[in-house]
Amino acid sequence: MIEDGATAGKPPISAPIWERRAISTEELRTEPVQYCWNYWSLLRAGRPYPRRSEISPREMAPILRNVAIFAALENGAQFEPRIIGDFFVHRHGASSDNALESFEQEHPGFSLALRRVFLHVAKSQEPIALRGSAQLSPDGSPTPWGTLIHETLCLPLGEPGVAISHILLCASESDQHLRKPNS
């Protein structure tokens, strides 16, 4: 579960493990994240966001490995993983039972950073898209894959006008720089 104090007792990180920044959804470049955005936008049909019950694994089949769904508990004060795609399992050794612990072990501070993003989505009831890069492992050594470029999309789900019930997370990565089309 993601909650305050997620990094309690962990040593501070002296070198940045990843850098990230918010981007507009028009700037999304990775196919899984673009697909997720288009699917979510289609489902909301003019509403602020779709209901969790409208999400269909069959329709998300091309990107299921890149998707995680977190339940928003206590009006968005806490978040628990419900579905974790293979992308997260292979990258972090995570499952729905240990997702956050695995993320935290591999990337100290990750759970707290993810919680802050989820809190923003829960409070604003708006999606957020992020792009970033990772160059260092938690111990400060270079990552085995060099510079890794990633995109992450966090999307609210639930009954419009009520606190969101879930957050749909889609993430993708590339060892290539993400360029604008035709550039």
C-alpha positions in Angstrom: 0.0 0.0 0.0 1.3 3.5 -0.8 0.9 5.8 2.2 2.9 8.4 4.1 6.2 7.2 5.5 6.8 4.9 2.6 10.5 5.7 2.7 10.9 5.7 6.5 14.2 4.2 7.6 15.7 4.3 4.0 19.0 6.1 3.5 18.7 9.3 1.5 19.6 9.1 -2.2 22.7 11.1 -3.0 22.5 10.9 -6.8 19.3 11.1 -8.8 18.0 7.7 -10.0 15.5 9.2 -12.4 14.4 12.5 -13.7 10.8 13.2 -14.7 8.6 16.0 -15.8 4.9 16.5 -16.6 4.1 16.6 -20.3 0.9 17.2 -22.2 -0.9 14.2 -23.5 -0.2 15.5 -27.0 3.5 14.9 -26.3 3.1 11.1 -25.6 5.3 9.1 -28.0 5.4 5.5 -26.8 2.7 3.3 -28.4 1.4 1.6 -25.2 0.9 4.9 -23.5 -0.7 6.5 -26.5 -3.0 3.5 -26.9 -4.0 3.8 -23.2 -4.7 7.5 -23.5 -6.8 7.0 -26.6 -8.8 4.1 -25.0 -9.4 6.0 -21.8 -10.5 9.1 -23.7 -12.9 7.1 -25.8 -14.4 5.5 -22.7 -15.0 8.8 -20.9 -17.2 10.0 -23.7 -17.3 13.6 -22.6 -17.3 12.8 -18.8 -14.3 13.7 -16.7 -13.3 10.1 -16.5 -14.7 6.6 -17.1 -15.9 4.1 -14.5 -13.6 1.2 -13.4 -16.2 -1.2 -14.6 -15.9 0.1 -18.2 -12.3 -1.0 -18.5 -12.1 -4.2 -20.6 -9.0 -6.4 -20.5 -10.0 -7.6 -24.0 -9.9 -4.1 -25.4 -6.7 -3.4 -23.6 -5.0 -6.6 -24.7 -2.3 -4.9 -26.8 -1.1 -3.0 -23.7 -2.1 -5.2 -20.7 1.6 -5.9 -19.9 2.1 -2.1 -19.5 -0.9 -1.5 -17.2 -1.4 -1.5 -13.5 -4.6 -0.6 -11.6 -4.5 0.8 -8.1 -7.6 1.0 -5.9 -8.0 4.4 -4.2 -8.9 3.9 -0.6 -10.0 6.3 2.1 -11.1 8.9 -0.5 -7.7 8.7 -2.2 -5.5 8.8 0.9 -4.1 5.3 0.2 -3.6 3.2 -2.8 -3.4 -0.6 -3.2 -2.4 -2.5 -6.3 -5.2 -4.6 -7.9 -3.7 -5.5 -11.3 0.0 -5.5 -12.2 1.1 -6.0 -15.8 4.1 -8.0 -16.9 6.1 -4.9 -17.6 6.2 -4.1 -13.9 6.7 -7.8 -13.0 9.8 -8.1 -15.3 11.2 -4.7 -14.7 10.8 -4.7 -10.9 10.0 -8.3 -9.9 6.6 -7.0 -8.8 3.3 -8.7 -8.4 -0.1 -7.4 -7.1 1.0 -8.8 -3.7 4.4 -7.1 -3.5 4.4 -4.4 -6.2 5.2 -1.4 -4.0 7.7 -3.2 -1.8 9.6 -4.4 -5.0 9.5 -0.8 -6.4 10.8 0.6 -3.2 13.6 -1.9 -2.9 14.9 -1.3 -6.4 14.3 2.4 -6.4 14.3 3.9 -2.9 11.8 6.8 -2.7 9.7 5.4 -5.6 6.6 4.6 -3.5 6.6 8.1 -2.1 7.0 9.7 -5.5 4.3 7.5 -7.0 2.0 8.3 -4.0 2.5 12.0 -4.7 1.5 11.6 -8.3 -1.5 9.4 -7.3 -2.6 12.0 -4.7 -2.4 14.7 -7.4 -4.6 12.6 -9.7 -7.0 11.8 -6.9 -7.4 15.4 -5.7 -7.5 17.0 -9.2 -9.5 14.1 -10.8 -7.4 14.9 -13.8 -4.9 12.7 -15.7 -1.2 13.3 -15.6 1.5 12.3 -18.1 5.1 12.1 -17.2 8.3 11.6 -19.2 11.7 11.0 -17.7 15.0 9.2 -17.8 16.9 6.9 -15.5 20.7 6.6 -15.6 21.7 5.4 -12.2 20.9 2.4 -10.1 20.0 2.8 -6.4 23.7 2.3 -5.4 24.7 5.1 -7.8 26.2 2.8 -10.4 25.2 3.2 -14.1 22.1 1.1 -15.0 22.8 -2.0 -17.0 20.6 -0.6 -19.8 22.3 2.8 -20.1 19.9 5.8 -20.3 16.3 4.6 -20.1 13.6 6.9 -21.3 10.1 6.3 -19.9 6.6 7.6 -20.2 4.0 7.2 -17.5 0.3 8.0 -17.6 -1.9 8.1 -14.5 -5.6 8.2 -15.2 -8.5 8.5 -12.8 -11.4 6.0 -12.8 -14.7 6.1 -10.9 -18.1 7.7 -10.7 -17.8 11.3 -11.9 -18.5 13.8 -9.2 -17.4 11.3 -6.5 -13.9 10.6 -5.2 -12.1 8.4 -7.7 -12.2 4.7 -7.0 -9.1 3.6 -9.0 -6.0 4.9 -10.9 -5.1 3.3 -14.2 -1.3 3.5 -14.6 0.3 2.8 -18.0 4.1 2.9 -18.4 6.5 2.3 -21.2 10.2 2.7 -21.8 12.7 2.9 -24.5 16.5 3.1 -24.8 15.9 5.5 -27.7 15.2 9.2 -27.3 11.5 9.9 -27.8 11.2 12.2 -30.8 8.3 14.0 -32.2 6.8 12.4 -35.3 8.8 13.4 -38.5 11.8 14.7 -36.5 
